[in-house]
Amino acid sequence: MSGRATTAQAPAVHYVPIGIDATGTRTEHDSLGAVQVPADRYWGAQTERSLIHFSIGDDRMPKAVYHAYGLVKKAAAEVNGRAGRLERWRAELIAKVSDEVISGALDAHFPLYVWQTGSGTQSNMNVNEVISNRAIQLLGGTLGSREPIHPNDHVNMGQSSNDTFPTAMHLATVAALTDQLLPSLAPLQQALADKAAAWHDVVKIGRTHLQDAVPLTVGQSWSGYAAQLSAAIDRIKATLPELYGVPIGGTAVGTGLNAPPGFAEEVTAQLARLTGRPFVQTPNRFAAQGGLDAMVAASAGLRAAAVALMKIANDLRWLASGPRAGLNELLLPANEPGSSIMPGKINPTQCEAMVMVCIQIIGEDTAVAFAGSQGNFELNAMRPIITNNVLHGARILADACEKFRVYCIEGAELHRAQIDENVSRSLMLVTALSPEIGYDKASEIAHRADREGTGLRDAALATGYLTAADYDRIVNPRRMAGLSD
């Protein structure tokens, strides 16, 4: 049935637990003919064709996309029901089954691979078919009959894969960023800031080019880490406004053909109500469907966070290197034995895991950017790889941030003796002498101390360029780091 709803009496809806007690196959149909599908699954002919033609690797379309699609189908059904385009009972039943999709209760019936049609049509039809057959089951009907709930005419009413899939992409990405990633990044940023505050007056030797530099405090160094993550969080948040714009109602090419007047605005408003998030109509549906720039920007936000986190994780494993032949300024928690052959070895495993996650995200962002550039005319047909990479990146970065915070940052301690020794032995303290005796004489002192293996103070006094009292007055690591005596 399509078009305006009739006034046929509503059939009874029965409570039937999710699941189909059947074996073998059943016959489903689509516009190309009959297809045998597993009898214990809710999907139909188009889903089965996709499974046959696109069984590529082990990468499945993220379940978050289907949960978001459930929101799209529910919102569309409710709008169509209120407008009288769907009978109220049909709209309510589609919405009821959509709630099962949203909750994840039907996840086992969304089996499709990432590597499918670039528009996401097969995943859209997977949702339509599952909702149709589950609704038919609740009505006591025959699965595969497409009556009285048709996957295209009723579940997909007023919609196209070309507008619903990017809408679902945006819904899923916003949820991943706001429910998973940002709540994981914020406590990590705070943990870094807490360490910076706790160690604000611990003087350490700075390093540039992996070589000794002038002093600073541990707190100053860690405040840089906290600031990097704070900026990364802001960059991710800055991608949300564009993601809140959705192209639902654009149908095939953005013109809204077969979507009734007001449908786009009403469905978008319903999505905002259902999610509690400020989803609005995208300013230009042709841009949103022909390109996927909002998703590319979101991926870039993930990349920015990964770049900062890789820097932080690498610094920490350098600082923790040792314990006898490394820098050994930082003591990381001993979470597990580090070697199957070397007893007592402890490795910076959380740092290593974080670095690998960041490498993965940077690689995925490259793929997203490339895929985003592949829009042709009115459609970007690289949607599955983009949504898969963005959602995967958000998930693993969120998990990695939590583990990094709990099992690395919060338990990290300073090796004060090593830090103090490194400061006292540093040749770069000579920098403080340059304004007093000039760059060339200060350089001569540093080279002499290095050549003769003496301390900087001894080398300075040996040159006769200044007295012991002058040296002790000028070369003060605390003041050099900006602290008071």
TORLODREN-806165 format. One record per residue (C-alpha): residue in three letters; x, y, z. Coordinates in steps of 0.5 Angstrom, whole numbers, padded with zeros to 4 digits, always signed. Example, Ala and Ser with C-alpha at 12.3 -4.5 7.8 and 13.67 -1.06 7.14 Angstrom:
2
ALA+0025-0009+0016
SER+0027-0002+0014
***
This chain:
485
MET+0000+0000+0000
SER+0003+0007-0002
GLY+0000+0014-0002
ARG-0006+0016+0003
ALA-0008+0011+0008
THR-0014+0008+0008
THR-0019+0007+0014
ALA-0018-0001+0015
GLN-0019-0003+0022
ALA-0013-0004+0025
PRO-0011-0012+0026
ALA-0009-0014+0033
VAL-0002-0014+0035
HIS+0001-0020+0039
TYR+0007-0020+0044
VAL+0012-0025+0041
PRO+0019-0025+0043
ILE+0024-0023+0039
GLY+0026-0029+0035
ILE+0024-0034+0029
ASP+0023-0041+0031
ALA+0024-0044+0024
THR+0030-0048+0020
GLY+0032-0048+0013
THR+0030-0043+0009
ARG+0024-0039+0006
THR+0023-0035+0000
GLU+0023-0028+0000
HIS+0022-0023-0006
ASP+0024-0017-0009
SER+0024-0013-0016
LEU+0029-0018-0019
GLY+0025-0024-0017
ALA+0025-0030-0011
VAL+0031-0031-0006
GLN+0032-0036-0001
VAL+0034-0033+0006
PRO+0035-0037+0013
ALA+0028-0038+0016
ASP+0030-0036+0023
ARG+0032-0029+0020
TYR+0028-0023+0019
TRP+0032-0020+0013
GLY+0029-0021+0006
ALA+0031-0021-0001
GLN+0036-0015-0002
THR+0039-0017+0005
GLU+0041-0024+0002
ARG+0043-0021-0004
SER+0048-0017-0001
LEU+0051-0022+0003
ILE+0052-0027-0003
HIS+0055-0021-0007
PHE+0059-0017-0002
SER+0062-0022+0003
ILE+0068-0019+0003
GLY+0073-0020+0009
ASP+0070-0019+0016
ASP+0068-0012+0017
ARG+0061-0011+0018
MET+0057-0005+0018
PRO+0057-0002+0025
LYS+0051-0003+0029
ALA+0051+0004+0031
VAL+0049+0006+0024
TYR+0043+0001+0025
HIS+0041+0004+0032
ALA+0041+0011+0029
TYR+0037+0008+0023
GLY+0032+0006+0028
LEU+0031+0013+0030
VAL+0030+0015+0023
LYS+0025+0010+0021
LYS+0021+0011+0028
ALA+0021+0019+0026
ALA+0019+0018+0019
ALA+0013+0013+0021
GLU+0011+0018+0027
VAL+0011+0024+0022
ASN+0007+0020+0016
GLY+0002+0017+0022
ARG+0000+0024+0024
ALA-0001+0026+0017
GLY-0005+0021+0015
ARG-0001+0018+0010
LEU+0000+0012+0014
GLU-0006+0009+0018
ARG-0004+0010+0025
TRP-0004+0003+0027
ARG+0002+0002+0022
ALA+0005+0008+0024
GLU+0005+0005+0031
LEU+0007-0002+0030
ILE+0013+0001+0025
ALA+0015+0005+0031
LYS+0015+0000+0036
VAL+0019-0005+0032
SER+0024+0001+0031
ASP+0025+0002+0038
GLU+0027-0006+0038
VAL+0032-0004+0033
ILE+0034+0003+0037
SER+0035-0002+0043
GLY+0040-0007+0040
ALA+0035-0012+0041
LEU+0035-0014+0033
ASP+0043-0013+0032
ALA+0043-0021+0030
HIS+0039-0019+0024
PHE+0044-0014+0021
PRO+0049-0018+0018
LEU+0052-0014+0012
TYR+0059-0012+0011
VAL+0062-0005+0010
TRP+0064-0007+0003
GLN+0057-0006+0000
THR+0054-0001-0005
GLY+0057+0006-0003
SER+0050+0009-0002
GLY+0048+0005+0004
THR+0042+0002+0000
GLN+0043-0005+0002
SER+0044-0003+0010
ASN+0037+0001+0009
MET+0034-0004+0006
ASN+0036-0009+0011
VAL+0033-0004+0016
ASN+0027-0004+0012
GLU+0026-0011+0011
VAL+0027-0013+0019
ILE+0022-0008+0021
SER+0017-0011+0016
ASN+0018-0018+0018
ARG+0018-0017+0025
ALA+0012-0013+0025
ILE+0009-0018+0021
GLN+0011-0023+0026
LEU+0007-0019+0031
LEU+0001-0019+0027
GLY+0001-0026+0026
GLY+0002-0026+0019
THR+0007-0030+0014
LEU+0014-0027+0014
GLY+0016-0025+0007
SER+0009-0024+0005
ARG+0011-0016+0005
GLU+0004-0015+0008
PRO+0001-0012+0011
ILE+0007-0008+0013
HIS+0011-0007+0006
PRO+0019-0005+0007
ASN+0019+0000+0001
ASP+0012+0003+0001
HIS+0011+0003+0009
VAL+0017+0003+0013
ASN+0021+0007+0007
MET+0015+0012+0006
GLY+0018+0019+0004
GLN+0025+0016+0004
SER+0031+0014+0000
SER+0038+0011+0002
ASN+0041+0017-0001
ASP+0038+0022+0005
THR+0037+0017+0010
PHE+0044+0014+0010
PRO+0048+0020+0011
THR+0042+0022+0017
ALA+0044+0016+0020
MET+0051+0017+0019
HIS+0050+0024+0023
LEU+0046+0021+0028
ALA+0051+0015+0030
THR+0057+0020+0030
VAL+0054+0025+0034
ALA+0052+0019+0039
ALA+0059+0017+0039
LEU+0063+0023+0040
THR+0058+0026+0045
ASP+0056+0019+0049
GLN+0063+0016+0048
LEU+0069+0020+0046
LEU+0068+0027+0050
PRO+0066+0023+0056
SER+0073+0019+0056
LEU+0077+0025+0054
ALA+0075+0030+0059
PRO+0077+0026+0065
LEU+0084+0024+0062
GLN+0085+0032+0061
GLN+0083+0033+0068
ALA+0088+0028+0070
LEU+0093+0031+0066
ALA+0092+0038+0069
ASP+0092+0035+0076
LYS+0099+0032+0075
ALA+0101+0039+0073
ALA+0098+0042+0079
ALA+0101+0037+0084
TRP+0108+0037+0080
HIS+0108+0045+0079
ASP+0114+0046+0083
VAL+0119+0040+0081
VAL+0124+0043+0077
LYS+0127+0038+0071
ILE+0131+0039+0065
GLY+0128+0041+0059
ARG+0129+0037+0052
THR+0129+0040+0045
HIS+0131+0036+0039
LEU+0132+0030+0044
GLN+0138+0034+0047
ASP+0139+0037+0054
ALA+0135+0044+0054
VAL+0134+0049+0060
PRO+0130+0048+0066
LEU+0123+0048+0067
THR+0118+0045+0072
VAL+0115+0038+0071
GLY+0108+0042+0072
GLN+0109+0046+0066
SER+0111+0040+0062
TRP+0105+0037+0064
SER+0100+0043+0063
GLY+0102+0043+0056
TYR+0099+0036+0055
ALA+0093+0038+0059
ALA+0092+0044+0054
GLN+0093+0040+0048
LEU+0088+0035+0050
SER+0083+0041+0052
ALA+0084+0044+0045
ALA+0083+0037+0042
ILE+0076+0037+0046
ASP+0074+0044+0043
ARG+0076+0042+0036
ILE+0072+0035+0037
LYS+0066+0040+0040
ALA+0067+0044+0034
THR+0065+0039+0029
LEU+0058+0038+0032
PRO+0054+0044+0029
GLU+0055+0041+0022
LEU+0053+0034+0024
TYR+0047+0037+0027
GLY+0045+0038+0020
VAL+0041+0032+0017
PRO+0039+0032+0010
ILE+0033+0027+0011
GLY+0027+0029+0006
GLY+0032+0030+0000
THR+0031+0023-0002
ALA+0034+0021-0008
VAL+0038+0027-0011
GLY+0037+0033-0006
THR+0030+0035-0009
GLY+0025+0032-0004
LEU+0022+0028-0010
ASN+0017+0023-0007
ALA+0017+0026+0000
PRO+0011+0030+0002
PRO+0011+0038+0003
GLY+0014+0039+0010
PHE+0016+0032+0011
ALA+0024+0034+0012
GLU+0022+0039+0017
GLU+0018+0035+0021
VAL+0022+0029+0021
THR+0028+0033+0023
ALA+0024+0036+0029
GLN+0022+0029+0031
LEU+0029+0026+0031
ALA+0031+0032+0035
ARG+0025+0030+0040
LEU+0027+0023+0040
THR+0035+0024+0041
GLY+0034+0030+0046
ARG+0040+0033+0041
PRO+0039+0040+0036
PHE+0038+0036+0030
VAL+0036+0041+0024
GLN+0035+0041+0017
THR+0042+0042+0013
PRO+0043+0048+0010
ASN+0044+0045+0003
ARG+0042+0038+0002
PHE+0045+0038-0005
ALA+0052+0039-0001
ALA+0050+0034+0004
GLN+0048+0028+0000
GLY+0053+0030-0006
GLY+0059+0031-0001
LEU+0060+0028+0006
ASP+0064+0034+0009
ALA+0061+0034+0016
MET+0064+0027+0017
VAL+0071+0029+0014
ALA+0071+0034+0019
ALA+0069+0030+0025
SER+0074+0025+0023
ALA+0079+0031+0022
GLY+0077+0032+0030
LEU+0079+0025+0032
ARG+0086+0026+0028
ALA+0087+0032+0032
ALA+0086+0028+0038
ALA+0090+0023+0036
VAL+0096+0027+0034
ALA+0096+0030+0041
LEU+0095+0024+0045
MET+0101+0020+0041
LYS+0106+0026+0043
ILE+0104+0025+0050
ALA+0104+0018+0050
ASN+0111+0018+0047
ASP+0114+0023+0052
LEU+0111+0019+0057
ARG+0115+0012+0055
TRP+0121+0016+0054
LEU+0121+0019+0061
ALA+0120+0012+0064
SER+0125+0009+0060
GLY+0130+0005+0064
PRO+0130+0004+0070
ARG+0138+0003+0069
ALA+0140+0005+0062
GLY+0134+0010+0060
LEU+0132+0017+0063
ASN+0128+0014+0068
GLU+0125+0020+0071
LEU+0118+0018+0071
LEU+0115+0011+0074
LEU+0109+0008+0071
PRO+0104+0003+0074
ALA+0107-0004+0073
ASN+0100-0007+0070
GLU+0103-0014+0068
PRO+0110-0017+0067
GLY+0113-0014+0061
SER+0117-0020+0058
SER+0116-0028+0057
ILE+0124-0029+0058
MET+0127-0023+0062
PRO+0124-0023+0069
GLY+0122-0017+0073
LYS+0122-0013+0066
ILE+0116-0008+0066
ASN+0114-0004+0060
PRO+0110+0002+0058
THR+0104-0002+0055
GLN+0099+0003+0056
CYS+0103+0008+0052
GLU+0104+0003+0047
ALA+0097+0002+0046
MET+0095+0009+0046
VAL+0100+0010+0040
MET+0098+0004+0036
VAL+0091+0007+0037
CYS+0093+0014+0035
ILE+0097+0011+0029
GLN+0090+0007+0027
ILE+0086+0013+0027
ILE+0091+0017+0023
GLY+0091+0012+0018
GLU+0083+0012+0018
ASP+0083+0019+0017
THR+0087+0019+0011
ALA+0082+0014+0008
VAL+0076+0018+0010
ALA+0079+0024+0007
PHE+0080+0021+0001
ALA+0073+0018+0001
GLY+0070+0024+0002
SER+0074+0027-0004
GLN+0070+0022-0008
GLY+0063+0025-0009
ASN+0061+0025-0016
PHE+0055+0029-0018
GLU+0049+0029-0013
LEU+0052+0023-0009
ASN+0058+0021-0005
ALA+0058+0013-0006
MET+0064+0012-0001
ARG+0059+0012+0005
PRO+0060+0006+0009
ILE+0068+0006+0009
ILE+0067+0013+0012
THR+0062+0012+0017
ASN+0066+0005+0019
ASN+0072+0009+0020
VAL+0069+0015+0024
LEU+0065+0010+0029
HIS+0071+0006+0029
GLY+0076+0011+0031
ALA+0071+0014+0036
ARG+0070+0008+0040
ILE+0078+0006+0040
LEU+0080+0013+0042
ALA+0075+0013+0047
ASP+0077+0006+0050
ALA+0084+0008+0050
CYS+0083+0014+0053
GLU+0080+0011+0059
LYS+0085+0006+0060
PHE+0091+0010+0059
ARG+0088+0015+0065
VAL+0086+0009+0070
TYR+0092+0005+0068
CYS+0098+0010+0067
ILE+0096+0017+0068
GLU+0093+0017+0075
GLY+0098+0012+0078
ALA+0104+0015+0075
GLU+0110+0018+0080
LEU+0116+0022+0079
HIS+0123+0019+0080
ARG+0125+0025+0084
ALA+0133+0023+0085
GLN+0134+0022+0078
ILE+0130+0029+0076
ASP+0135+0032+0081
GLU+0141+0029+0078
ASN+0139+0031+0071
VAL+0138+0038+0073
SER+0145+0038+0077
ARG+0149+0035+0071
SER+0146+0039+0066
LEU+0150+0043+0061
MET+0145+0048+0059
LEU+0144+0051+0065
VAL+0150+0055+0062
THR+0145+0059+0058
ALA+0144+0063+0064
LEU+0151+0066+0064
SER+0150+0069+0057
PRO+0147+0075+0059
GLU+0153+0076+0064
ILE+0159+0074+0060
GLY+0157+0073+0053
TYR+0155+0067+0048
ASP+0162+0066+0046
LYS+0165+0065+0053
ALA+0159+0061+0056
SER+0159+0056+0050
GLU+0167+0055+0052
ILE+0165+0054+0059
ALA+0160+0048+0056
HIS+0164+0045+0051
ARG+0170+0045+0057
ALA+0165+0042+0062
ASP+0163+0036+0057
ARG+0170+0035+0054
GLU+0173+0034+0061
GLY+0167+0031+0064
THR+0167+0036+0070
GLY+0161+0040+0072
LEU+0159+0046+0069
ARG+0161+0050+0076
ASP+0168+0047+0076
ALA+0169+0049+0068
ALA+0166+0056+0069
LEU+0171+0057+0075
ALA+0177+0054+0071
THR+0176+0059+0066
GLY+0176+0065+0071
TYR+0171+0069+0067
LEU+0167+0069+0074
THR+0167+0068+0081
ALA+0164+0062+0085
ALA+0159+0067+0088
ASP+0157+0070+0081
TYR+0156+0063+0079
ASP+0151+0061+0084
ARG+0148+0068+0084
ILE+0146+0067+0076
VAL+0146+0060+0075
ASN+0139+0058+0079
PRO+0135+0053+0076
ARG+0129+0055+0080
ARG+0129+0062+0078
MET+0131+0059+0071
ALA+0124+0055+0071
GLY+0120+0062+0073
LEU+0120+0060+0080
SER+0122+0064+0086
ASP+0127+0062+0091
***
